[in-house]
Structures are given as C-alpha cells and as structure tokens.
Amino acid sequence: MLSLDTLSAQQIAAGVAAGDFSATEVANAALAAIDEREGAVQAFLQVSPQLALDAAARIDAARAAGEALPPLAGVPLAIKDNMNLVGTRTTCASNMLANYESVYTATCVQRMLDAGCLPVGKANMDEFAFGSSTESSAFHPTNNPWDVERVPGGSSGGSAAAVAAGEVALSLGSDTGGSIRQPASFCGVVGMKPTYGAVSRYGVVAFGSSLDQVGPFGRTVADVALAMNALVGAGRDPYDGTSQDFAVDFCEHLEDGVAGKRIGIIPAFMEAEGLTAEVRRAVEKAATELEAQGAQLVEVDLPHLDAAIAAYYVIGPAEAFSNLARFDGVRYGFQEEGCSNLADQSSRSRARGFGMEAKRRQMLGAYLLSSGVYDKYYYAAQKARTLITRDYAAAFEKVDAILMPAAPRTAFRHGEISDPTQMYLSDLYTISLNIAGNGGVSVPLGLGEDSGLPVSAQLVVPAFSDRKLLTIARALELAFGSSPVAPDFAGKGGELA
Ligand SMILES: NC(=O)C[C@H](N)C(=O)O
C-alpha cells in the first residue's frame, strides 16, 4: 500500500501528474493522517479540509481537461499562522488575533497555491513569532514528533512538526532570528531561510521588518528547492518594497556536488559555551563528509559575532514595538469591553490580548527607543550590525559557504527553559544571518549519539547565493540520508487508496 509517509513532495506531484493517484486522494490521505496524528503532535491551530479538497478538485479537473499541471500539484502544505490565507483565521497564536479572519492572501502563500499545493491548515507558532519553543502560543503547545515530551523548537514549531510527523510534505515558516532553522534542527527536517528580500513578506504579519524572511520546510533538499522555485519564480512582488527579482532555478544545479568548493569553518564557534558534544561531533563529521566529496575546508573568523545576540535583542524588539503598535484594541483584534475612553481601551486591550513574551519584547522595544536610551543601545546595535555584515563579506572572499551548527543542542523538554535569556541563546548560531541578511539552511545529520534526537548542521552563503546553498545541502543529504517521518507517527493514516 502506497503511503504519503514514503513520498516526497516531488514524488507526490509526479504521481498526480502521471495519474497514479489523484490530488483528491492525496488530500484525503493527508487529512486522514492529520486526524490520526494531530492528537499527539498538535502542530495545527486550524485544519482547513474544504480548502484542501477544493484545491485538489481544481487540480484533478485540470488534469482531466488535459492541461499541464503545476510543479507541486497535489502537495499538502501547512502554513504558519502569521501568514494570511482567505478562508482561514490568521491568529499569530495570540489572543489578540484569535478571531481575525484573513481578508487577503499573502503573496508567499498564493505562490505555493499557484504551484499546486493543497492548503491543509494553519500551523502553530510562538505568539507573534517571539520564542524558540512554540510554548508561548496562546492556544496550546506543539509536541516534537521525535519525542512528544519535548518542544519542536520555534517560533515556526508547528510548521516543522507537521512535516516531521508526516502530516504534510511541505510547510512555510518565517525566520527573524532562527525561527525556521532552529525548529527544523529540533524536528530533523530541512528548513531554509532565504536571503533577505528573496521572498515577499506581503500578507505576513510583521515582527522585525529588517530581519523577517519567509522560507520552506521539507523532508528532502529537492522538495525545499521546488518550494523555493514556487516562492521566487514569479519575480519580485511589487507589494513588498524589499522583495527583489531572483530568477534562478533552484533544482537545476542540485546535483553539482561540492568538488572544489571552499567550506568555511569557524573554530571559535565549535568551542562555544552551550554547544553540546554530540552536536559538535555531528557537525565535525559533516565537515569530513564534505571534504571526502572534494570540498576544501578553510578556517575563517567572524570577529564580531559575539555581539550578534545582543544586537538582535535590541533591533528585534525595537522593530517589533513599532510593528505591533497597530494592535491597539481599536482597529484590529481583541477589544476590551466597558472602557471609559480610547487610551483606557487601548491599554486594557493590549494588557489582556498579549501574552508575557509579547509584552516583554514590546516593553523592551519601547524602552530602547525612548529618548536618551536610543543613542546608547539602538545606534550601538546598528554599528554591530554593520561590523557583522562586514565580517561575513570578508569571510566570503575566502570561502563559498560556511558550515556551523544550526542549534547548540537537541530539542529540550516542555518547561525545561523558563528563563527568557536562556531561551534567547537557542539562536546563538542563527541570528547573525538575519542581521547580515544572507541565506542559510538547516540540514539533518541523523540522530545525536547521546540524546538519540535529531541533530543538524547549518550552511550559510553570501546574499543571493541560495542556489549554491542547496547544492551543498544536497551533498550533506547524500552523506547522511534524507529525513524520515518520525517513527512514532509513520503508518498512521496517510495511505493512498
Ligand atoms: N522569531 C525568530 O526568528 C526566533 C527568535 N527565537 C525570537 O524569539 O526572536
């Protein structure tokens, strides 16, 4: 019996195009898998069976009429709940937007739908994307499919878990400081943060506008390449001023290999405090594998990298404070009843509508942007940003890509990290890319020797070298194998009749 668990997005689309099974059969199989698995994983905030079945019916009708099918025809897709899709709520996992119905569809979502994906639902996340564990969702936590006692990472934890549990073949996440790459690492799937400006953010609820980027999760590098083609193929989006034309075919050079490529290693990074021995060993093994395939390893240094987390937790909250000011209890979302005047309504609505971490970030942002304080921290953070960006530029004169851990450790237990500053350290290896704007991908390296949980490496390239990023990721996938559906979930629903 054929099961969605053993098919990549690429294989699902090929099977639909060849008539081996219909898009409607795929939709029903994915919805059955969600029915069986969701109780244990809780990756979704909303499942949208009708939208998925309607999209499938359109694909089946197009095929029956002899039309050529789009490249991801019939592929089940989960969408992070900070992305608008007409016919769904977009809650950002916040009480503030609990009843907010999307009034238009985000460009990134529309492009995945245009490529033939079936929208099966909206994925859980940390509230407004503030977090690294999906525990700050106002509605419920999400469980890591490799060990349901553990978190899936965050903030795009639902998107990563839905792919790892085999509920969908592809999902979309957003990454402001690591929110795609860290959960991909915790859940053992491929997760890519494209170069800043590669993918439109129109219709995605903003967190830090100079940092946010949308990207895909999948179980194979080829699936992520297909998703990237869908996201950027139609060119720049006039509705997002930061979006740029990036017309490359991500599938074209995937099998080119790494012979002759120079891969940078940062020795200080491999000795950083907080990095566990099993992650370090796995990344060292990844370096050896790339070398065995003909790459040359080169030591590089990014001297200002220690300032990255501090700079991020100034720039990020400052931008979040400005972006989230629109949730004022008047125009959007939750509105407290019985207030005597507008100011009272706004402050009481915000006090009730936002959770702890969302409040913490906004209060921090308000403080950092206040007069007298602004010069000291915000300017300093912007200077650090310039230095980090220059560090990367200097390193990329010597190497094609840099290899480093994606996260310092494997997935932690629910409730294990309660100190916010400890949580912020989850993004030790991911944040500098959002600061500098270049592309990165988290690639599974199998299971850790000590924990038995997924471990990953992160590859980093210069801005707009994202195609090369996936070529190198593919070389790692050849060495370590692509990610399976987590064993406790495989085989539950998902059979194609
Ligand atoms: N949103 C992100 O990219 C994740 C990061 N951990 C944050 O809390 O800001």
The ligand as an SDF file (V2000), in Angstrom:
LIG
                    3D

  9  8  0  0  0  0  0  0  0  0999 V2000
   11.3860   34.7530   15.5680 N   0  0  0  0  0  0  0  0  0  0  0  0
   12.5400   34.1410   15.5000 C   0  0  0  0  0  0  0  0  0  0  0  0
   13.1520   34.0610   14.4520 O   0  0  0  0  0  0  0  0  0  0  0  0
   13.0070   33.4310   16.6870 C   0  0  0  0  0  0  0  0  0  0  0  0
   13.7360   34.0510   17.7720 C   0  0  0  0  0  0  0  0  0  0  0  0
   13.9950   32.9620   18.6710 N   0  0  0  0  0  0  0  0  0  0  0  0
   12.9790   35.1350   18.5040 C   0  0  0  0  0  0  0  0  0  0  0  0
   12.3990   34.8230   19.5210 O   0  0  0  0  0  0  0  0  0  0  0  0
   13.0240   36.2680   18.1480 O   0  0  0  0  0  0  0  0  0  0  0  0
  1  2  1  0
  2  3  2  0
  2  4  1  0
  4  5  1  0
  5  6  1  0
  5  7  1  0
  7  8  2  0
  7  9  1  0
M  END
$$$$
